[in-house]
Amino acid sequence: MTLEDADRVQRAIEKVANEIDVIFATKPPFPLGRLRAYRILAEEVGEVARAVGPDGDDKNLREELIQVAAVATIWASRVGK
């Protein structure tokens, strides 16, 4: 990994952490049920699918991918609690 790649990954991780903070501050508590959590993640992945479509753009795609990573991270942190 180059230094530039490492810097980009670090910035993305920081954005994911910020998005997690936003989710906890503005959304209802994240569900513990697997099916509900899956539905939330699937909705976010659907937004990524729309962002890669013909009307999508890189800025929106990046934002949607950050949201997917944040939701997946929250869910992963609660598996096996």
C-alpha positions in Angstrom: 0.0 0.0 0.0 1.3 3.4 -0.9 1.3 6.4 1.5 -1.4 7.9 -0.7 -3.5 4.8 -0.4 -3.0 4.7 3.3 -4.0 8.3 3.6 -7.2 7.7 1.6 -8.1 4.7 3.7 -7.5 6.7 6.9 -9.8 9.5 5.7 -12.5 7.0 4.7 -12.3 5.4 8.2 -12.6 8.8 9.8 -15.7 9.4 7.6 -17.2 6.1 8.7 -16.6 7.0 12.3 -18.3 10.3 11.8 -21.2 8.7 10.1 -21.6 6.3 13.0 -21.8 9.3 15.4 -24.5 10.8 13.2 -26.5 7.6 13.1 -26.4 7.3 16.9 -27.2 11.0 17.4 -30.1 11.2 14.9 -31.7 7.8 14.4 -33.6 5.5 16.7 -31.5 2.9 18.5 -30.0 0.4 16.0 -32.1 -2.8 16.0 -30.7 -5.9 17.6 -32.8 -8.3 15.5 -30.9 -9.7 12.5 -33.7 -9.4 10.0 -34.3 -5.7 10.9 -30.6 -4.9 10.8 -30.3 -6.7 7.5 -33.1 -4.7 6.0 -31.3 -1.4 7.0 -28.1 -2.6 5.5 -29.9 -3.8 2.3 -31.5 -0.4 2.0 -28.1 1.3 2.1 -26.7 -1.2 -0.4 -29.7 -0.4 -2.7 -28.7 3.3 -2.5 -25.2 2.3 -3.6 -26.7 0.4 -6.5 -28.6 3.6 -7.5 -25.5 5.7 -7.2 -23.6 3.5 -9.7 -26.4 3.8 -12.2 -26.4 6.1 -15.2 -27.6 9.1 -13.1 -25.1 8.5 -10.3 -22.0 10.5 -9.5 -18.8 9.7 -7.5 -19.6 12.1 -4.7 -22.9 10.4 -4.0 -21.4 7.0 -4.4 -18.7 7.8 -1.9 -21.3 9.0 0.6 -23.5 5.9 0.1 -20.5 3.6 0.6 -19.6 5.4 3.8 -23.1 4.8 5.0 -22.9 1.1 4.1 -19.7 0.8 6.0 -21.1 2.6 9.0 -24.2 0.5 9.2 -22.2 -2.7 8.7 -19.8 -1.7 11.4 -22.6 -1.0 13.9 -24.2 -4.3 13.1 -20.9 -6.2 13.4 -20.2 -4.6 16.7 -23.5 -6.0 18.1 -23.2 -9.6 16.7 -22.6 -12.0 19.6 -23.4 -9.5 22.3 
